[in-house]
Amino acid sequence: MTYRVYSGPQGAPDLSPLEKQRVLYKEFMSMDEALWWASHLRKQGRVALSIEGDDGTTLDRRAIGAAISVAPFARSA
């Protein structure tokens, strides 16, 4: 199972299906790793636009933000 994290600069618009074909992404073996990366991106001034899994899981930027705001790794310094 892999999860793809699509990212962009702060303020980037939501991705259309066509744009996803042209945007770089990073793959992870678990949702926890993908969410950790999304948290890391936020700390670096970027934003995770979407997370998509091979199992059909799809999180948009709002769902990602909600998930990383309550995750234990989001509270660490």
C-alpha positions as CSV (number, residue, x, y, z in Angstrom):
1,M,0.0,0.0,0.0
2,T,1.4,3.4,-0.9
3,Y,0.2,6.9,-0.2
4,R,1.1,9.9,-2.4
5,V,1.4,13.4,-0.9
6,Y,1.0,16.2,-3.4
7,S,2.4,19.5,-2.2
8,G,2.8,23.1,-3.3
9,P,3.5,26.6,-2.0
10,Q,1.3,28.3,0.6
11,G,-1.8,29.6,-1.1
12,A,-1.7,27.2,-4.0
13,P,-5.1,26.3,-5.4
14,D,-6.6,22.8,-5.1
15,L,-5.3,20.4,-7.7
16,S,-7.4,19.2,-10.6
17,P,-7.0,15.6,-11.9
18,L,-5.0,16.9,-14.9
19,E,-2.7,18.9,-12.7
20,K,-1.9,15.9,-10.5
21,Q,-0.3,14.3,-13.5
22,R,2.2,17.2,-13.7
23,V,2.8,17.9,-10.0
24,L,5.6,16.2,-8.0
25,Y,4.6,14.0,-5.1
26,K,6.3,11.9,-2.5
27,E,5.2,8.3,-1.7
28,F,5.0,6.7,1.7
29,M,4.2,3.2,2.8
30,S,1.8,4.3,5.6
31,M,-0.7,7.0,6.3
32,D,1.2,7.9,9.4
33,E,4.3,8.6,7.3
34,A,2.3,10.6,4.8
35,L,0.8,12.8,7.6
36,W,4.2,13.2,9.2
37,W,5.4,14.6,5.8
38,A,2.4,16.9,5.6
39,S,3.3,18.2,9.0
40,H,6.9,18.7,8.0
41,L,5.8,20.6,4.8
42,R,3.8,22.9,7.0
43,K,6.8,23.7,9.2
44,Q,8.8,24.5,6.0
45,G,6.2,27.0,4.7
46,R,4.7,24.6,2.1
47,V,1.4,22.8,2.1
48,A,0.2,19.3,1.4
49,L,-2.6,19.7,-1.2
50,S,-3.8,16.1,-1.3
51,I,-3.0,12.6,0.0
52,E,-4.1,9.7,-2.1
53,G,-3.7,6.0,-1.3
54,D,-3.8,2.9,-3.4
55,D,-6.8,1.8,-1.4
56,G,-8.9,4.7,-2.6
57,T,-8.2,7.0,0.4
58,T,-8.3,10.6,-0.5
59,L,-7.7,13.5,1.8
60,D,-7.9,17.1,0.7
61,R,-5.9,20.0,2.3
62,R,-8.7,20.7,4.8
63,A,-8.8,17.0,6.0
64,I,-5.0,16.9,6.1
65,G,-4.9,20.1,8.2
66,A,-7.4,18.7,10.6
67,A,-5.5,15.4,10.9
68,I,-2.1,16.9,11.5
69,S,-3.4,19.4,14.0
70,V,-4.4,16.6,16.4
71,A,-1.6,14.2,15.6
72,P,1.1,13.7,18.3
73,F,4.0,14.6,16.0
74,A,2.3,18.0,15.2
75,R,2.9,19.1,18.8
76,S,6.6,18.4,19.0
77,A,9.1,21.2,18.6
